[in-house]
C-alpha cells in the first residue's frame, strides 16, 4: 500500500477554517471506516485527534472534525488558533491488515 | 499515566542488525495491540509493524517485510522489534505506540506517549 496522499501545506488566518484532504484507494480509505488523524508539533510525539473517520477522543477540541467520501477523507479545523500550527497526518487501516499513513500536511496559521 | 519507553537504537553499518525494545506502564498491556512507527529526519510518519494483543497476529509494512520481526512479552509489558539487513533508508526515530482501544487492532487509531522520545536508529558506514 502506497502512502496516502495529502497536500504538503495549507494555511489560514486565526478564526478561519481549513480542510486537509487524504486520498487513498478502495483497499484502504475507501474500504473501511478506520481513518484517523494525528497532530504533531515539532520535536514531540504525534497525538491522535480523530479516529474512525469522525470520532473525537476525549480532550480533542470540537473545532476538529473529520469526514469521508469515497476514497478521500478530510480533516476540518474551524476557528483556527495559533496553537493549531503543526503537522497533520492521516492514517487508514488497509485490506492487508496493516496501517498506512499519509505524507503529512504542514498547517501554517498566518 | 500511560508510558511507553523505547530503547535499543544506535548507529549500525549497512547490513547490520538491531533489536529495539519498548517497556509499557500505566495501562492493561495484554489487551492492547501495539505498533512501531518511524520518522526519518525531516520526513513524515511511517507505520513499520504491528502486533495484536495476544501476539498471534502481526503485520508489516512492505518496506520492511522479511527483514523485521515484531514480538511482545505480555508478562514483562514489553514490545520488541528485531531489525536485520539494515539500510540507510531505515535511518529514523522509532516510536512505540499502542492501540487506543482494547481489542481493536489498528482500527480505532494508535496512541503515542505524549512524552515519548522514541529511539534513534542510524544506518551508516
Interface residues (C-beta under 8 A of the other chain):
Chain A: X1 X3 X32 X34 X36 X38 X40 X44 X45 X46 X47 X48 X50 X51 X52 X55 X57 X87 X89 X91 X93 X96 X97 X98 X99 X100 X101 X102 X103 X104
Chain B: X35 X37 X44 X45 X46 X47 X50 X57 X59 X60 X61 X62 X95 X100 X106 X107 X108 X109 X110 X111 X112 X113 X114 X115 X116 X117 X118
